Amino acid sequence: MRLIWPSRVRSSPWCPGCWLAFGSEGRLEQTLDTDQDNGIVFVPESERDTETLRQRFLRLCTAGQ
């Protein structure tokens, strides 16, 4: 899986983390009519970075809009 960060978002969200696939995708049972059940586990460098990173990753849900 390749994750593309929208080019109009100027700051990079990256930190150590992992993309998770749940549900039918995680079980490799997807059909043509499916939904998305995904998650991101991330590890901020410091506790004060948690909310900033959370907001950046939330932008993935709306493609930066």
Secondary structure by P-SEA (a helix, b strand, c coil): ccccccccccccccccbbbbbcccccccccccccccbbbbbbbcccccaaaaaaaaaaaaaaccc
